[in-house]
Amino acid sequence: MAETAWEWDETLYAGSAHHYSVGRLPYPPELADAIRTALDLDGTGRLLDVGCGPGSLTLLLAPLFEAAVGVDADRDMLAEAQRRASEAGITSVEWRHLRAEDLPANLGTFRVATFAQSYHWMDRPLVARRVRDMLTPDGAWVHVSANTTQGVAGDDPLPCPRPPWSRIDELVASYLGPVRRAGQGSLPAGTPSGEAEIMLAAGFSGPTRLTVEQGMIVERSVDEVTAAVFSLSSSAPHLFGDRLPAFEADLRDLLTMAARDGLFAERRRDVGIVIWRP
């Protein structure tokens, strides 16, 4: 199947919402500090988080604005986001179930629109044009580039073993085949690139690029790494069908044998920030 043949469908992350919250590493507080400083945010204006998932970035940035809207096409992700917002006592966020392609959806205008690990799933030229029209004249589009599933690869000593990601990939492939799965389709060439050309064609200027350096070591349990695997579109629970229990048992056996007292360690990856102006 050619890359251009893939089409989004609502099963992309089916069954992954809870796993996403448990298995993905949280965005660091320094990310909010960097965005606030770069955009001179003062607590006013509104935030639009597009493809918000379970609200990981939305809830981190919401205190920087007077109100926020999180948009996602997956109902379960939004239910998880609402649960997390309630636990955190954050009441300034409205959660909306819709695809980015359906914007503006009468949502009004925004000081900032954010995209984190989501834009590559969308009709990017269409979404870029529509979101640009939703930004205030002094607004900004912020693309957060991060991998919150896996840490930095390497052989430097850590207090516990690193998760055996290559062996995990092999196990997934043994169940689902060698071609990356995504919803009801597949992505043999991975997700698309070329964002800069799309943004410039849509009328944005920039970009400004920033890096939030990480590098700290985090410990992760067998449960957390298992959840991280199920949080991926390429190994979402629904893809395994009636073989899901067998796959999870094999995965946990692999992780238990590789861990030290049930724990792994990883060094966190840096987070990239790309800012475009309308």
Secondary structure in CASP SS format (residue, H / E / C, confidence):
PFRMAT SS
TARGET T0000
AUTHOR 0000-0000-0000
METHOD secondary structure of the structure
MODEL  1
M C 1.00
A C 1.00
E H 1.00
T H 1.00
A H 1.00
W C 1.00
E C 1.00
W C 1.00
D C 1.00
E C 1.00
T C 1.00
L C 1.00
Y C 1.00
A C 1.00
G C 1.00
S C 1.00
A H 1.00
H H 1.00
H H 1.00
Y H 1.00
S H 1.00
V H 1.00
G H 1.00
R C 1.00
L C 1.00
P C 1.00
Y C 1.00
P C 1.00
P H 1.00
E H 1.00
L H 1.00
A H 1.00
D H 1.00
A H 1.00
I H 1.00
R H 1.00
T H 1.00
A H 1.00
L H 1.00
D C 1.00
L C 1.00
D C 1.00
G C 1.00
T C 1.00
G C 1.00
R E 1.00
L E 1.00
L E 1.00
D E 1.00
V E 1.00
G C 1.00
C C 1.00
G C 1.00
P C 1.00
G C 1.00
S H 1.00
L H 1.00
T H 1.00
L H 1.00
L H 1.00
L H 1.00
A H 1.00
P H 1.00
L H 1.00
F C 1.00
E C 1.00
A E 1.00
A E 1.00
V E 1.00
G E 1.00
V E 1.00
D E 1.00
A C 1.00
D C 1.00
R H 1.00
D H 1.00
M H 1.00
L H 1.00
A H 1.00
E H 1.00
A H 1.00
Q H 1.00
R H 1.00
R H 1.00
A H 1.00
S H 1.00
E H 1.00
A H 1.00
G C 1.00
I C 1.00
T C 1.00
S C 1.00
V E 1.00
E E 1.00
W E 1.00
R E 1.00
H E 1.00
L C 1.00
R C 1.00
A H 1.00
E H 1.00
D H 1.00
L C 1.00
P C 1.00
A C 1.00
N C 1.00
L C 1.00
G C 1.00
T C 1.00
F E 1.00
R E 1.00
V E 1.00
A E 1.00
T E 1.00
F E 1.00
A E 1.00
Q C 1.00
S C 1.00
Y H 1.00
H H 1.00
W H 1.00
M C 1.00
D C 1.00
R H 1.00
P H 1.00
L H 1.00
V H 1.00
A H 1.00
R H 1.00
R H 1.00
V H 1.00
R H 1.00
D C 1.00
M C 1.00
L E 1.00
T E 1.00
P E 1.00
D E 1.00
G E 1.00
A E 1.00
W E 1.00
V E 1.00
H E 1.00
V E 1.00
S E 1.00
A C 1.00
N C 1.00
T C 1.00
T C 1.00
Q C 1.00
G C 1.00
V C 1.00
A C 1.00
G C 1.00
D C 1.00
D C 1.00
P C 1.00
L C 1.00
P C 1.00
C C 1.00
P C 1.00
R C 1.00
P C 1.00
P C 1.00
W H 1.00
S H 1.00
R H 1.00
I H 1.00
D H 1.00
E H 1.00
L H 1.00
V H 1.00
A H 1.00
S H 1.00
Y H 1.00
L H 1.00
G C 1.00
P C 1.00
V C 1.00
R C 1.00
R E 1.00
A E 1.00
G C 1.00
Q C 1.00
G E 1.00
S E 1.00
L C 1.00
P C 1.00
A C 1.00
G C 1.00
T C 1.00
P C 1.00
S C 1.00
G C 1.00
E H 1.00
A H 1.00
E H 1.00
I H 1.00
M H 1.00
L H 1.00
A H 1.00
A C 1.00
G C 1.00
F C 1.00
S E 1.00
G E 1.00
P E 1.00
T E 1.00
R E 1.00
L E 1.00
T E 1.00
V E 1.00
E C 1.00
Q C 1.00
G C 1.00
M C 1.00
I E 1.00
V E 1.00
E E 1.00
R E 1.00
S E 1.00
V H 1.00
D H 1.00
E H 1.00
V H 1.00
T H 1.00
A H 1.00
A H 1.00
V H 1.00
F H 1.00
S C 1.00
L C 1.00
S H 1.00
S H 1.00
S H 1.00
A C 1.00
P H 1.00
H H 1.00
L H 1.00
F H 1.00
G H 1.00
D H 1.00
R H 1.00
L H 1.00
P H 1.00
A H 1.00
F H 1.00
E H 1.00
A H 1.00
D H 1.00
L H 1.00
R H 1.00
D H 1.00
L H 1.00
L H 1.00
T H 1.00
M H 1.00
A H 1.00
A C 1.00
R E 1.00
D C 1.00
G C 1.00
L E 1.00
F E 1.00
A E 1.00
E E 1.00
R E 1.00
R C 1.00
R C 1.00
D C 1.00
V E 1.00
G E 1.00
I E 1.00
V E 1.00
I E 1.00
W E 1.00
R E 1.00
P C 1.00
END
